Amino acid sequence: GAGAGAVTMWLVRVAPLAFAAAATHSAANAWMDDAMAWLWRCVLGFWPSHWAMAEAIVATAGFWTAGTFFETLHLWYPGALDHRIEGPGHGHPPRRRQTSDGEGQVSRGSTEGSRSGDRDGSPSPRVITSAWFFLRTKVAGSVVYLAAIYLFHLCKAKPPLPLAPPSAVRLAVEVALGLFLYDLFFTPVHWAMHNGPTWLKSIHVVHHEAKGTLSAGATVRHSLADGSLQVLVNIAVQFMSPWGAKHALSRFVHNLAVTWLLCESHSGYDLPFMSHRLFPGVIGGAPRHNDHHNRGNVFYQQFFVYLDDTVLAPRLNAAQ
């Protein structure tokens, strides 16, 4: 119920603080490191993890998993469609919705009272269209992405996986830093694709054909150049770590986290378990990104809010 959901939300919010406290306690820290050692042994024992393409396959699997989760959510999560974001808007469940399939087609739903499909959980045609769009574009996108990474590894051999596991602190720091740096580095690129020269803006036009209420299919609707810029930024941050070289386990987890957050921000949902609800004021999530797709000149950050609310705030205020 609502009470259990609220308790879960607060447990997730205090988890980083609990982890930091445990890291300062020798016994708890040793237990977490033992857990990391066990997990890394499992990864090393899974032979595909040693492939040069392993990280790229994890990233692709992350996109497929997160995208399929959000595209099918209405089929098994009771009342999911009642939490669709109205576009343009800020994420509050509307009484009258616009929906956008992955191909950027916008339709306007009728009033809440006449949407029996929303109440009984049955899929709407636009959501099914978006799911199909996600599947067929993800197939093509996956082939292109994996082929490019394969060619990259033909030129640059991938080193073997390290035998030593990361500490729990190292894993947490490297993943958190990777997400922060990805968002930090891509934000000016994203801003330039909206405010730069015409040729640069043209790269991003296809992605913004998805308007109204987004669906996860919009995550993979972009030009080759647009998608390549995101991949290059992600590759760059995977080489950055306070420990010199980022541990392979941190790289795997980073790819899963990035792909989840990207699909979540394009999902068109405002649900209690989503990142912007768990960490309000830290992560912008789906409501802000849905607004960005509809207005174009606000909320450029992929994940967080600190640049949009400080450095980019004057532009946001002018737009409003």
C-alpha positions in Angstrom: 0.0 0.0 0.0 0.9 3.7 0.2 2.5 3.2 3.6 4.8 0.4 2.4 5.7 2.5 -0.6 6.6 5.5 1.6 8.8 3.3 3.9 10.5 1.9 0.8 11.2 5.4 -0.6 12.8 6.6 2.6 14.9 3.4 2.9 16.3 4.1 -0.5 16.9 7.7 0.3 18.9 6.9 3.4 20.8 4.0 1.8 23.7 6.2 0.6 24.1 7.5 4.2 23.9 4.1 5.6 26.5 2.8 3.1 28.8 5.7 4.0 28.4 5.0 7.7 29.1 1.2 7.2 32.2 2.0 5.2 33.7 3.7 8.2 33.0 0.6 10.4 35.7 -2.0 9.9 33.5 -5.1 10.4 30.7 -3.8 8.1 33.3 -2.7 5.5 34.9 -6.1 5.6 31.5 -7.7 5.0 30.8 -5.5 2.0 34.2 -6.2 0.6 33.5 -10.0 1.0 30.3 -9.5 -0.9 32.1 -7.7 -3.7 34.7 -10.5 -3.8 31.9 -13.1 -4.1 30.2 -11.1 -6.9 33.4 -10.7 -8.8 34.1 -14.4 -8.6 30.7 -15.0 -10.1 31.4 -12.6 -13.0 34.8 -14.1 -13.6 33.3 -17.6 -13.7 30.8 -16.5 -16.4 32.9 -17.0 -19.5 31.2 -14.4 -21.8 32.3 -11.7 -19.3 35.8 -12.2 -20.7 34.8 -11.3 -24.3 36.2 -8.0 -25.6 32.5 -7.1 -26.4 31.3 -7.9 -22.9 30.8 -4.2 -21.8 29.0 -3.4 -25.1 26.7 -6.4 -24.7 25.9 -5.4 -21.1 25.0 -1.9 -22.3 22.8 -3.3 -25.0 21.1 -5.7 -22.7 20.6 -2.8 -20.2 18.8 -0.8 -22.9 16.6 -3.8 -23.9 15.7 -4.6 -20.3 14.9 -1.1 -19.2 13.1 -0.2 -22.4 11.0 -3.4 -22.3 10.2 -2.8 -18.6 8.8 0.7 -19.2 7.0 -0.2 -22.5 5.2 -3.2 -20.9 4.7 -1.6 -17.5 1.0 -0.9 -18.2 0.3 -4.6 -18.8 1.2 -5.8 -15.3 1.5 -2.7 -13.0 -2.0 -1.8 -11.7 -2.9 1.8 -12.5 0.3 2.6 -14.4 -1.4 4.6 -17.1 -2.8 6.9 -14.4 0.8 8.0 -13.8 1.5 9.0 -17.4 3.0 12.5 -17.7 1.0 15.2 -19.5 3.1 16.9 -22.2 4.1 19.5 -21.9 4.1 19.6 -18.2 5.9 18.8 -15.0 4.8 15.3 -14.2 1.6 15.5 -12.4 -1.0 12.9 -13.4 -3.3 14.6 -15.8 -7.0 14.2 -16.5 -6.4 14.7 -20.2 -3.3 13.3 -21.8 -1.3 13.7 -24.9 0.7 10.6 -25.8 3.6 10.1 -28.1 4.7 6.9 -29.6 8.3 6.3 -30.4 7.9 7.6 -33.9 6.9 11.1 -32.7 3.2 10.8 -33.5 1.1 12.7 -31.0 -2.5 11.9 -30.1 -4.8 13.4 -27.5 -6.6 11.1 -25.1 -10.1 11.6 -24.0 -11.1 12.5 -20.5 -10.4 10.2 -17.6 -14.0 9.1 -17.3 -14.0 7.7 -20.8 -10.7 6.0 -20.7 -11.8 2.5 -19.5 -8.5 1.1 -20.9 -6.6 3.2 -18.3 -8.6 1.8 -15.5 -8.5 -1.9 -16.3 -4.8 -1.8 -17.3 -5.3 -2.8 -20.9 -2.8 -1.4 -23.3 -3.5 1.7 -25.4 -2.8 1.5 -29.1 -0.2 4.3 -28.9 1.8 2.5 -26.2 1.7 -0.7 -28.3 2.9 1.3 -31.3 5.7 2.7 -29.2 6.7 -0.7 -27.9 6.9 -2.0 -31.5 8.9 1.1 -32.5 11.3 0.5 -29.6 11.9 -3.1 -30.6 12.5 -2.6 -34.3 14.7 0.5 -33.8 16.6 -1.1 -31.0 17.5 -4.0 -33.2 19.0 -1.7 -35.8 20.6 0.5 -33.2 22.1 -2.5 -31.4 23.6 -3.9 -34.6 25.2 -0.6 -35.5 26.5 0.0 -31.9 27.9 -3.5 -31.5 29.5 -3.4 -35.0 31.2 -0.1 -34.2 32.6 -1.4 -30.8 33.7 -4.6 -32.6 35.7 -2.6 -35.1 37.1 -0.5 -32.3 38.5 -3.6 -30.6 40.0 -4.8 -33.8 42.2 -1.7 -33.6 42.7 -1.7 -29.8 42.9 -5.0 -27.9 40.9 -5.1 -24.7 43.0 -6.0 -21.6 42.1 -9.1 -19.6 39.8 -8.7 -16.6 41.6 -8.1 -13.3 41.6 -11.0 -10.9 41.2 -8.8 -7.8 37.7 -7.5 -7.0 37.0 -3.9 -6.2 36.2 -2.8 -2.7 32.6 -1.8 -2.0 33.7 1.8 -1.6 35.6 1.8 -4.9 32.6 0.3 -6.7 30.2 2.9 -5.2 32.6 5.9 -5.9 33.4 4.8 -9.5 29.8 4.3 -10.4 28.6 7.5 -8.8 31.4 9.5 -10.3 30.8 7.9 -13.8 27.1 9.0 -13.7 28.1 12.5 -12.5 30.7 12.9 -15.2 28.5 11.5 -18.0 25.9 14.1 -17.1 28.4 16.9 -16.7 30.2 16.3 -20.0 27.1 15.6 -22.1 25.1 18.6 -20.8 27.1 21.2 -22.8 27.0 19.0 -25.9 23.2 18.7 -25.5 22.9 22.5 -24.9 25.0 23.1 -28.1 22.7 20.8 -30.1 19.9 23.2 -29.2 21.6 26.5 -29.3 24.6 26.1 -31.5 25.0 26.4 -35.3 22.4 25.0 -37.7 24.4 22.0 -38.7 24.8 21.0 -35.0 21.1 21.5 -34.3 20.2 19.3 -37.2 21.9 16.4 -35.5 19.4 16.5 -32.7 16.2 17.2 -34.7 15.2 13.5 -35.1 15.3 12.9 -31.4 12.9 15.8 -30.7 10.3 14.5 -33.1 9.0 12.6 -30.1 6.7 15.0 -28.2 3.6 14.9 -26.0 3.9 12.2 -23.4 7.0 10.3 -24.2 7.5 6.5 -24.2 10.7 4.6 -23.8 10.9 4.2 -27.6 11.9 7.8 -27.8 15.2 6.9 -26.1 16.6 5.3 -29.2 15.0 7.6 -31.8 18.0 9.7 -32.8 20.4 10.3 -35.7 23.6 8.3 -36.0 25.6 11.4 -35.1 23.5 12.1 -32.0 23.8 8.6 -30.7 27.5 8.5 -31.4 28.1 11.6 -29.3 26.4 10.0 -26.4 28.4 6.8 -26.8 31.7 8.7 -27.1 31.0 10.6 -23.9 30.1 7.4 -22.1 33.3 5.7 -23.4 35.4 8.7 -22.2 34.0 8.6 -18.6 34.6 4.9 -18.4 38.3 5.6 -18.4 38.2 8.0 -15.4 38.6 6.9 -11.9 40.4 8.1 -8.7 42.1 4.7 -8.7 43.6 5.4 -12.1 41.9 2.6 -14.1 38.2 2.0 -13.5 37.5 -1.5 -12.4 35.6 -3.7 -14.9 32.8 -4.4 -12.4 32.3 -0.7 -12.0 32.2 -0.3 -15.8 29.5 -3.1 -16.1 27.4 -1.5 -13.3 27.9 2.0 -14.9 26.5 0.8 -18.2 23.4 -0.7 -16.5 22.8 2.4 -14.5 23.1 4.8 -17.5 20.9 2.8 -19.8 18.2 2.5 -17.0 18.2 6.2 -16.3 18.1 7.1 -20.0 15.1 4.8 -20.6 13.4 6.1 -17.4 13.8 9.7 -18.3 12.1 9.0 -21.7 9.4 6.7 -20.3 6.7 9.3 -19.8 5.9 8.0 -16.3 5.8 9.7 -12.9 5.8 6.7 -10.5 6.8 6.6 -6.9 9.8 4.2 -7.4 11.4 6.4 -10.1 14.7 8.2 -9.5 13.2 11.8 -9.4 10.8 10.6 -6.7 13.5 8.8 -4.7 15.9 11.7 -4.9 13.9 14.9 -5.4 16.0 18.0 -6.0 19.0 15.8 -7.1 17.7 13.9 -10.1 15.3 15.6 -12.6 14.1 12.4 -14.2 11.1 11.8 -16.5 9.1 15.0 -15.7 11.9 17.4 -16.6 13.0 15.5 -19.7 9.4 15.2 -20.9 9.1 19.0 -20.5 12.4 19.4 -22.4 11.2 17.4 -25.4 8.1 19.5 -25.6 9.6 23.0 -25.1 13.2 22.3 -26.3 14.9 25.2 -24.5 14.7 24.0 -20.9 16.2 21.2 -18.7 19.2 20.1 -20.7 20.7 17.7 -18.1 20.1 14.0 -18.7 20.1 13.0 -15.0 20.7 15.7 -12.4 19.4 19.2 -11.9 22.3 21.3 -10.5 23.3 22.9 -13.8 19.8 23.5 -15.0 19.0 25.2 -11.7 22.2 27.3 -11.5 24.3 27.9 -14.7 21.4 27.4 -17.1 18.7 28.9 -14.8 18.6 32.3 -16.5 17.8 30.7 -19.8 15.1 28.6 -18.1 13.6 31.7 -16.4 13.6 33.5 -19.7 11.8 30.7 -21.4 9.1 30.6 -18.8 
